[in-house]
Amino acid sequence: MHEFLQFVQGKYSSVVKGLNTIKLFVLIVLIVLIVFVLLLIH
């Protein structure tokens, strides 16, 4: 049972890391798009 909990915890932490990476990627894409739009407006 304890090993199973450790396994679940490991999976959960890797999923959280993946989500954080995706969030960071989305944030970077949004910033690039905003800068691009601002450059187009000017």
N, C-alpha and C positions, 0 to 999 in steps of 0.2 A: 504493500500500500504506500509506504513512504517513498519508494523508488518511483512509483507512478506519479505521486505528487511532484517530485523533482522533475520528472519528464514533462508534466503539464506546465510547470513553472518555466522550464527552459523554452518550451514552445511559445508560451505567452510572451516571454521577454523578447524572443526573436521576432514575433509578430509586431510587438510594440516598436522595436527598432526599425522594422520595415515601414511601419506607419509613419514614424518620425522622418525617415528618409523621403517618403512620398510627400509628406507635408512640406519638407524643405525644398524638394524639387518643384512642387506647385507654387510655393512662395517665390522662388527664383523666376519661374515662368511668368507669374503675375507681374513681378517687378519689371522684367524685360518688356512685357507687353505695355505696361504703363509708360515706361520711358519711350518706347517706340511711338505710342499714340501722342505723347507730349511733343516729340520731335516732328511728327506729321502736322500737328496743329500750328507749330511755330513757323 
